Every structure is written in structure tokens, then in C-alpha cells.
Amino acid sequence: MISTAIRVARVGSVAELAAAALMMLGFPCLMLAALVPSVPAFAATAAVTYLADHYLHRKDSYLVNRLSKVRAGLSTRFLIRQLLLVLLLARLDLGEDLVFYGAIACFIAFYGLQAPHGVLATLIENRRRMPVATRNVDLVSRIRIPDAPPRRLLSRAAEKMLHLDLAAVVGLLVSAATGRTLPGAIGIGVTLLLGACYVLALLPHLRGKRIPPKADKVLGAVSAWLREYRPETVLYFSGSKDSAYQVNMWLETMEQLDTRPLILLREHVVMEKLLPTTVPVICVPGGVHLMNLDLSTVRVTLYAANVGKNIHMLRVPTMKHVFIGHGDSDKLASVNPFSKVYDEVWTAGRAGRDRYAIADVGVRDDDIVEVGRPQLAPIRTAQDAPADGRCPTVLYAPTWEGWDDNPGNTSILLAGENIVKKLVAAEPPVRVLYKPHPFTGTRSAKAGAAHRRITALVEKAAAERAADPRFAGDAAAQAKAELARTAARLAQLTGPGSERGDEAEAARDGLVDLRKHEEVARLRAEWNDAYWRSFGTAEHRVVTGAEPRLYDCFNVSDAMVSDISSVVSDFIASGKPYAVTDSAGLGVEEFKRQNTAVRAAVILSNDADRLGELLDAVRDPAADPLAEDRGELKRYLLGPDEPTSIEQFNAAVADLALKAEARNAGQHSHAALDQAVPARTVPGQRVATAGETDGVAAAG
């Protein structure tokens, strides 16, 4: 029931749901306390509503954001509480008392301060908003960008201003309880003084020296930088904040290009979610501003998603346009008919080419180029795995339950416990890593419950193994200390203290510190190594959170059990044995027919009866019956190992850039020929003379 309420209210936790319930129930209780009247009850309930409201705002709760849609927004909630306080004073027969009139005058004056405060805060934010946001772009030498106002002034400014009424509310409640006027007068004075000071504190930040240059100067500076940098290959992306992963997956590839790269974004929310990179980044929300940027040196533009705003770049004929997508799978999105608008479509391997041929959506075979998947380079192959006689590791990485109740979405519900029970009981023993999808249980309470049961199974088996003398002797204390030191240093380098005041200041100071960037990359690698050494090589483990990453789990595993998802396609790059669960009960042949990525997998039913075949392949690779099939499937899905994927990718970029140059040279030749040869006239048509436009004589 609680999980259903969380899903309906769209809150993130039980604590958030409880805070929302307390806040909504608090206002009827406030009215009841005012009518009784009871000062202690009113004070206690008011405190609860204040704290709950503040907590929900700190969590950026979806529910609080939606309350304004039903006329219960932030200002309304504070106003209702203040009106109920006035009602309490009236019910206490203080209607003729000075404190009663003081309360009314205070709240009217306080709301009178809200308008200038809101106007000033909005003006400052708007005037400091740049037409473009940048990273790794030198704007300091071209334009002056002043420091941002202190975050304490503008961060959640409306909430902070409204909470200044707390002094008046406390003072008036003390006056109501004691019958003395002085506490109320002091509280009223403090509230009005603080409100006025807040308004006055914002005024200096509207001065010209505190505001960045106007849009034309900023755009001119960015275009000047572009002319100096001369970008050649652009990664273009538009989407929601939830889709930022689609551009993040290409950052490392862009850093490895042989040409000068540039990342061009269209939404600030994506910029905020962008991972650290050494590649210059420009975020241009406005289509007109984008069209006015000097991108004349760009020859290849890469698109990671099919979205409407792509048209703003597709219109430029001097560059070639390529759809690279954000993953390789059998989903319908991989053969979108919109792909016809691009000059080329790049796929990982032959499988992508065949998908377009089968779908027959108008993409020509000549326009498809196989470039592999550079993102999979960190995945080590089976040949790279150390043969040290350790206990084999099997990764169970199920996907989440999805948006509907299709039994084929995930193995967690019907097969997960059977898989884990057989793995932890396997003889000879194996180590189990359980890494669930981060969305597991967010939609389905049953999936969440199954996840908790599986977690309990793994943790119980880990405790039993720790007490087993066969697995004693793995000293991990030194690795744990190293892990703590590395995590602390990473937090110091990447923590909240490194955030900029606003986007203008972030653009000004956004040049990457290469030494810091390299240190962070080195520390992440050290953290990952220390993490795996911090517990025994035979110890079962539940792996959640962003770190360690999925590919890190691939590299320490000898086999994997999963569901139909991109996880399977990526794991195929390792060449290691894998199993996929047919949770929908399609049958082995039909399951393989519908899903290319499982053609070299051990297919499991929900009772996991064939799991032994996977374990046999791990223990004796020489007798693995699917090894050759996995090699063929890997080449079919992801392309050959040599040349490497990044080499193929760079070659494709270079080849397409030459085509763009040839096209542009041809256009210049046509233009020169048109100027050299007099225009032919149609018989009876008069040739325009000087001073005429389009054959029409100029007026005047």
C-alpha cells in the first residue's frame, strides 16, 4: 500500500510521503486549533507544517511543485497559516487588542514586500541568463562576466523570503499565550526588518557592473572563439534531463577523435547533467542564436537522438549529417524512418545494417557505415581475464519491471530467486554478484519485494561463506583503508564545493583543469581496484549505486545471467558465457528468433533448470559448446575487433569530412562559373539594370 501511495504521489521515499501527508493534514488541524482555540496545539501544528514544507522543498518534491496547479502553492500555504493565526487571535478575544491589529498590519506589509522581492530576484536571474552556456570555452579574454550573486540570496529565494514570517508568528503566539504585547511587537519588527533587508540586499546586483553583457556581445564572443578554435566534428544533442545519458555515453569517444571536436546542446537541463569532459561544450537553447553561430568550419555533425530540434542543424548544407544513436538493439527505435534525413547512418556491426534492410524504411544500404561501438572499449575480453585459480564469478544483472506487466520484461519476478538459489548452492562453488537495474521496484511493488528477497538470499549466503573455513584468508583491511582514502579525495575534487554560482559564472570559469580531470580519472580507477580487493574473492555481493559501474562488474565476472536489454548486447563484447531468461515462456527457438542478442546464450526458463550448462562453460572453457557462436555473434552485432572501434569511427569521420569538402568545393566552382559567364536571357525578357532588385526598379 505504501509503495502504491509513493507511486501515485510521485514522491521518492517513505519519508517524503510522510512529510507530504503531515503538511496536507496540518492545515485542517491548524484551523481546528484556531477555532477551539488552543495556542499550544496551534504552535505545535504550525511547527509541523513549517518543517514538512521546508523538507519537501529541499527534496524538490514533485508533489510540492504540483500544489501550485491546484491553487495551493507556496505563497498560498503561508498566507493561509497567517490568516489562521489571525483567526486564533480573534477567538482568544484579542480582536480589540493592539497585537491583533499589529498582526494584520504586519502580514499586509510583509506581503507588500513580496512583490519587489520577486521582481528583483526574477530580474537578476533573467539579466544574468546568457544566450549560450559553455564549458571549456575561453570567454574571459573576450567579454567581462561578473561574479554571480551569493547563492544564499537567489537559491530558493521565494521560500526563504516567506519563511521570514516565522519571527512574527512566534512572537504573536507568545503574546497570545502570555497576554503581553511586547513579544508580538518584537516578532513583527524582526519579520518586517528582515524582509526589507532582503529586498535591499538584492538591489546592488541589478547594477550594470554585476550583469553580463547583452546577447549580441556574448554571441559575438562565442563566434570569435569558434573562428579561432575551428571545430570540425560536432556532437549535437537535444532532449530532456532524463535522456542526458544518451550524450554522456559519447563523451569519451569525442575526446578520442582525430579532428577538433565540439559538443552542441540545446537544453540547460542536459548541460546540468553532462558529465565532466575535456571537449568544448556550447549550449544554445534558441534556434535563432544557433543559426547565428559561426559553424562554417564544421564538416561532420553527429546526432545521438531523433528529435525535432535536429532540423536547426540539418538545414546546414556545408556539413554532413550522421545518425549514431545511443545504443544498439533490436528495438524499433533502431530503425526509425526519420533516419532518412541524414547523409549516413552509422551502426555497430552488420546486424544494424540488416535491421534497416528488413524494416524497409527508406534508408539506403549505401548510406549505412559500420563503425563498431567505441563505448565498449573498457570491457575486457575473456582472453584478458586472469587465470589465477580463483573462485569463478557469475554476475546476475536483471533489468527492471518496465512500464507494463509483460512477464518478459524482467526475470526478477518469476525466475530471480530460483537463479540466485542455484548459484549460491553450486558445487564447485562460484561467487555471485547481484547488480539490479536502478529502477527496480519503482513501478511494481511485487518487483520491489522480489528484489529485497534476492538481496536477502545473497547476503545470507555471503554470511555463511564468511564462516566457511574453505574461503578464509582473504585479508582486505588494507584495501578498505585505501578505498576510504580514495573516496575522500574524490569527494573533495568533485563535491558540492566545486559548483558555480550560476550559468554565467560557470561559463566564465568553465575551462577544464586537465590535471584535476586526469587525477579524477586516475582516482576512479584506483577506487574501482580497491573496491574489488576490499572483500574476499569468493564473497557474494549485492552491488548497487552508480559505482562500481556495470562494465566494472563485467570485467571481474566470468559469466552473466540477465534479461533482454542492452546489458546483454554490451556483455557480448567480452566474449564470455552468458544466459538469458525467457520469462515470458516463448520457447527457445522463438525466443532466439525474436532476439538476435540471445542466439549464443544459454536460454533459461523460470525454474533456471539449464543454469548448470552456463556453469560448466565457466569451469571448462575448452568444452564450451557456444564459444564459437559467441564469437560469430559478437562480430555480427559489434563488428570486427581489428581495426579497433575508435579507429573505425575516426576513419568514418575523416571519410565523410572529405565528402563534405568535395561538395563544398563543387559549390564554390559553380558559384565562380556563374560569376564568370554572363547570365543568359529569355527572348523578350528585359535584363535588370543597376539599381533594380529582382527585376523591379528601385523606388526613388
KAPE-V960696 format. One record per residue. N is the residue number from 1. OMEGA is omega in whole degrees, -180 to 180 (* if undefined). Layout:
BEGIN
n: {N & N}
omega: {OMEGA & OMEGA}
END
This chain:
BEGIN
n: {1 & 2 & 3 & 4 & 5 & 6 & 7 & 8 & 9 & 10 & 11 & 12 & 13 & 14 & 15 & 16 & 17 & 18 & 19 & 20 & 21 & 22 & 23 & 24 & 25 & 26 & 27 & 28 & 29 & 30 & 31 & 32 & 33 & 34 & 35 & 36 & 37 & 38 & 39 & 40 & 41 & 42 & 43 & 44 & 45 & 46 & 47 & 48 & 49 & 50 & 51 & 52 & 53 & 54 & 55 & 56 & 57 & 58 & 59 & 60 & 61 & 62 & 63 & 64 & 65 & 66 & 67 & 68 & 69 & 70 & 71 & 72 & 73 & 74 & 75 & 76 & 77 & 78 & 79 & 80 & 81 & 82 & 83 & 84 & 85 & 86 & 87 & 88 & 89 & 90 & 91 & 92 & 93 & 94 & 95 & 96 & 97 & 98 & 99 & 100 & 101 & 102 & 103 & 104 & 105 & 106 & 107 & 108 & 109 & 110 & 111 & 112 & 113 & 114 & 115 & 116 & 117 & 118 & 119 & 120 & 121 & 122 & 123 & 124 & 125 & 126 & 127 & 128 & 129 & 130 & 131 & 132 & 133 & 134 & 135 & 136 & 137 & 138 & 139 & 140 & 141 & 142 & 143 & 144 & 145 & 146 & 147 & 148 & 149 & 150 & 151 & 152 & 153 & 154 & 155 & 156 & 157 & 158 & 159 & 160 & 161 & 162 & 163 & 164 & 165 & 166 & 167 & 168 & 169 & 170 & 171 & 172 & 173 & 174 & 175 & 176 & 177 & 178 & 179 & 180 & 181 & 182 & 183 & 184 & 185 & 186 & 187 & 188 & 189 & 190 & 191 & 192 & 193 & 194 & 195 & 196 & 197 & 198 & 199 & 200 & 201 & 202 & 203 & 204 & 205 & 206 & 207 & 208 & 209 & 210 & 211 & 212 & 213 & 214 & 215 & 216 & 217 & 218 & 219 & 220 & 221 & 222 & 223 & 224 & 225 & 226 & 227 & 228 & 229 & 230 & 231 & 232 & 233 & 234 & 235 & 236 & 237 & 238 & 239 & 240 & 241 & 242 & 243 & 244 & 245 & 246 & 247 & 248 & 249 & 250 & 251 & 252 & 253 & 254 & 255 & 256 & 257 & 258 & 259 & 260 & 261 & 262 & 263 & 264 & 265 & 266 & 267 & 268 & 269 & 270 & 271 & 272 & 273 & 274 & 275 & 276 & 277 & 278 & 279 & 280 & 281 & 282 & 283 & 284 & 285 & 286 & 287 & 288 & 289 & 290 & 291 & 292 & 293 & 294 & 295 & 296 & 297 & 298 & 299 & 300 & 301 & 302 & 303 & 304 & 305 & 306 & 307 & 308 & 309 & 310 & 311 & 312 & 313 & 314 & 315 & 316 & 317 & 318 & 319 & 320 & 321 & 322 & 323 & 324 & 325 & 326 & 327 & 328 & 329 & 330 & 331 & 332 & 333 & 334 & 335 & 336 & 337 & 338 & 339 & 340 & 341 & 342 & 343 & 344 & 345 & 346 & 347 & 348 & 349 & 350 & 351 & 352 & 353 & 354 & 355 & 356 & 357 & 358 & 359 & 360 & 361 & 362 & 363 & 364 & 365 & 366 & 367 & 368 & 369 & 370 & 371 & 372 & 373 & 374 & 375 & 376 & 377 & 378 & 379 & 380 & 381 & 382 & 383 & 384 & 385 & 386 & 387 & 388 & 389 & 390 & 391 & 392 & 393 & 394 & 395 & 396 & 397 & 398 & 399 & 400 & 401 & 402 & 403 & 404 & 405 & 406 & 407 & 408 & 409 & 410 & 411 & 412 & 413 & 414 & 415 & 416 & 417 & 418 & 419 & 420 & 421 & 422 & 423 & 424 & 425 & 426 & 427 & 428 & 429 & 430 & 431 & 432 & 433 & 434 & 435 & 436 & 437 & 438 & 439 & 440 & 441 & 442 & 443 & 444 & 445 & 446 & 447 & 448 & 449 & 450 & 451 & 452 & 453 & 454 & 455 & 456 & 457 & 458 & 459 & 460 & 461 & 462 & 463 & 464 & 465 & 466 & 467 & 468 & 469 & 470 & 471 & 472 & 473 & 474 & 475 & 476 & 477 & 478 & 479 & 480 & 481 & 482 & 483 & 484 & 485 & 486 & 487 & 488 & 489 & 490 & 491 & 492 & 493 & 494 & 495 & 496 & 497 & 498 & 499 & 500 & 501 & 502 & 503 & 504 & 505 & 506 & 507 & 508 & 509 & 510 & 511 & 512 & 513 & 514 & 515 & 516 & 517 & 518 & 519 & 520 & 521 & 522 & 523 & 524 & 525 & 526 & 527 & 528 & 529 & 530 & 531 & 532 & 533 & 534 & 535 & 536 & 537 & 538 & 539 & 540 & 541 & 542 & 543 & 544 & 545 & 546 & 547 & 548 & 549 & 550 & 551 & 552 & 553 & 554 & 555 & 556 & 557 & 558 & 559 & 560 & 561 & 562 & 563 & 564 & 565 & 566 & 567 & 568 & 569 & 570 & 571 & 572 & 573 & 574 & 575 & 576 & 577 & 578 & 579 & 580 & 581 & 582 & 583 & 584 & 585 & 586 & 587 & 588 & 589 & 590 & 591 & 592 & 593 & 594 & 595 & 596 & 597 & 598 & 599 & 600 & 601 & 602 & 603 & 604 & 605 & 606 & 607 & 608 & 609 & 610 & 611 & 612 & 613 & 614 & 615 & 616 & 617 & 618 & 619 & 620 & 621 & 622 & 623 & 624 & 625 & 626 & 627 & 628 & 629 & 630 & 631 & 632 & 633 & 634 & 635 & 636 & 637 & 638 & 639 & 640 & 641 & 642 & 643 & 644 & 645 & 646 & 647 & 648 & 649 & 650 & 651 & 652 & 653 & 654 & 655 & 656 & 657 & 658 & 659 & 660 & 661 & 662 & 663 & 664 & 665 & 666 & 667 & 668 & 669 & 670 & 671 & 672 & 673 & 674 & 675 & 676 & 677 & 678 & 679 & 680 & 681 & 682 & 683 & 684 & 685 & 686 & 687 & 688 & 689 & 690 & 691 & 692 & 693 & 694 & 695 & 696 & 697 & 698 & 699 & 700}
omega: {-180 & -180 & 177 & 178 & 178 & -179 & -180 & -180 & 180 & 174 & -170 & -175 & 177 & 180 & 179 & 177 & 179 & 179 & 179 & 179 & 179 & -179 & -177 & 177 & -176 & -176 & 172 & 178 & 176 & 179 & 179 & 179 & 179 & -178 & -174 & -11 & 179 & -180 & 179 & 180 & 179 & -178 & -179 & -179 & 178 & 179 & 179 & -179 & 177 & -176 & -180 & 179 & -179 & -180 & -178 & 177 & 177 & 179 & -176 & -174 & 176 & -177 & 180 & 179 & -178 & -177 & 179 & 179 & 179 & 176 & 176 & -178 & -174 & -178 & -180 & -179 & 178 & -180 & 179 & 179 & 180 & 178 & 178 & 175 & 176 & 177 & 178 & 180 & 179 & -180 & 177 & 179 & 177 & -177 & 179 & -177 & 180 & -178 & 179 & -180 & 176 & 179 & -180 & -180 & -180 & -176 & 176 & 180 & -180 & 177 & 173 & 178 & -178 & -176 & 179 & 178 & 180 & 179 & -178 & -180 & 180 & 180 & -180 & 180 & -179 & -177 & 176 & -180 & -178 & 177 & 176 & 171 & -174 & 167 & 176 & 177 & -177 & 176 & -174 & -178 & -175 & -180 & 179 & 177 & -177 & 177 & 175 & 173 & 177 & -177 & -178 & 180 & -171 & 179 & -177 & -173 & -178 & 180 & -179 & -179 & -177 & -180 & 176 & 177 & -177 & -180 & -180 & -180 & 180 & -180 & -179 & 178 & 177 & 177 & 180 & -178 & -174 & -177 & 179 & -177 & -172 & -180 & 178 & 180 & 179 & 180 & 179 & -180 & -180 & -180 & -178 & 179 & 179 & 178 & 179 & 179 & 179 & 178 & -179 & -180 & 180 & -174 & -177 & -176 & 173 & -180 & -176 & -178 & -180 & -175 & 177 & 178 & 180 & -172 & -176 & 179 & 179 & 179 & 177 & 179 & 179 & 178 & 177 & 177 & 179 & 179 & 179 & -178 & 178 & 179 & -178 & -179 & -177 & 167 & -175 & -179 & 174 & 179 & 179 & 180 & 180 & -179 & -177 & 179 & -177 & 175 & 180 & -178 & -178 & -174 & -178 & 177 & 179 & 179 & -177 & 180 & 176 & 179 & 180 & -175 & 174 & 175 & -177 & -179 & -178 & -177 & 179 & -178 & 177 & 177 & -179 & -178 & -177 & 179 & 179 & -180 & 176 & -178 & 174 & -178 & 175 & 177 & -177 & -179 & -175 & 179 & 179 & 179 & 179 & -178 & -180 & 176 & 180 & 179 & -173 & -179 & -178 & 180 & -179 & 175 & -178 & -178 & -178 & -178 & 176 & -179 & -175 & -177 & 175 & -177 & -178 & 175 & -179 & -179 & -175 & -175 & -176 & 179 & 176 & -172 & -173 & 173 & -180 & 176 & -179 & 178 & -178 & -178 & 179 & -179 & -178 & -180 & -179 & 178 & -180 & 179 & 178 & -177 & 179 & -175 & -176 & 176 & 178 & 173 & -179 & 179 & -179 & -178 & -177 & -178 & 179 & 177 & -179 & 179 & -180 & 179 & -179 & -178 & 178 & -179 & 175 & 177 & -177 & 179 & 180 & -178 & 180 & -180 & 179 & -175 & -177 & 177 & -177 & -177 & -175 & -178 & -180 & -178 & 179 & -179 & -179 & -179 & -180 & -176 & -179 & 178 & -172 & 178 & -179 & 178 & -179 & -179 & 176 & 179 & 171 & -175 & -179 & 174 & -176 & -172 & 179 & -174 & 178 & -175 & 177 & -177 & 180 & -178 & -175 & 177 & -174 & -173 & -172 & -172 & -171 & -179 & 178 & 179 & -176 & 179 & -179 & 180 & -177 & 179 & -174 & 174 & -8 & -172 & 173 & 173 & -178 & 169 & 178 & 179 & -179 & 174 & -178 & 179 & -175 & 178 & -178 & 179 & -174 & 177 & 180 & 178 & 178 & 179 & 178 & 177 & -180 & 178 & 179 & 177 & 179 & 178 & -178 & -178 & 177 & 179 & 178 & 179 & 179 & 180 & 179 & 179 & -178 & -177 & 179 & -174 & 180 & 173 & 177 & 179 & -176 & -175 & -179 & 179 & 179 & 177 & 178 & 179 & -180 & 180 & -179 & 179 & 180 & 180 & 177 & 179 & 179 & -177 & -172 & -176 & -177 & -179 & -179 & -178 & 180 & -176 & 177 & -173 & 178 & 179 & 178 & 177 & -180 & -174 & -171 & 177 & -176 & 172 & -173 & 180 & 178 & 180 & -180 & 179 & 179 & 179 & 179 & -179 & 178 & 178 & 179 & 178 & -178 & 179 & -179 & -180 & -177 & 177 & -175 & 175 & -173 & -178 & 177 & -174 & 175 & -175 & 169 & -175 & 178 & -180 & -177 & -180 & -6 & -177 & -177 & -178 & 176 & 176 & 176 & -171 & 178 & -178 & 177 & 179 & -179 & 170 & -177 & 179 & 176 & 179 & 179 & 178 & -179 & -180 & -180 & -178 & 179 & 179 & -179 & -177 & -177 & 179 & 178 & 178 & 179 & -175 & 175 & -174 & -179 & 177 & -180 & -173 & -172 & -174 & -179 & 179 & 178 & 180 & -177 & -173 & -177 & -172 & -178 & -175 & 177 & -177 & 165 & -177 & -178 & 168 & -177 & 176 & 175 & -174 & -178 & -178 & 179 & 179 & 178 & -179 & 176 & -180 & 179 & -176 & -179 & -178 & -178 & -179 & -178 & -175 & -176 & -175 & -179 & 179 & 179 & 178 & 179 & -180 & 178 & 179 & -179 & -177 & -168 & 180 & -177 & 177 & -180 & -5 & -178 & -177 & -180 & 176 & 177 & -178 & 179 & 179 & 179 & 178 & -179 & -180 & -179 & 177 & 177 & 177 & 178 & 179 & 180 & 179 & -178 & 177 & 177 & 178 & 177 & 179 & 178 & -179 & 180 & 179 & 179 & 179 & -177 & -177 & 179 & -180 & 176 & -179 & 176 & 179 & 179 & -179 & 180 & 178 & -180 & 179 & -180 & 179 & 178 & 180 & 180 & 176 & -180 & -178 & 179 & -180 & 175 & *}
END
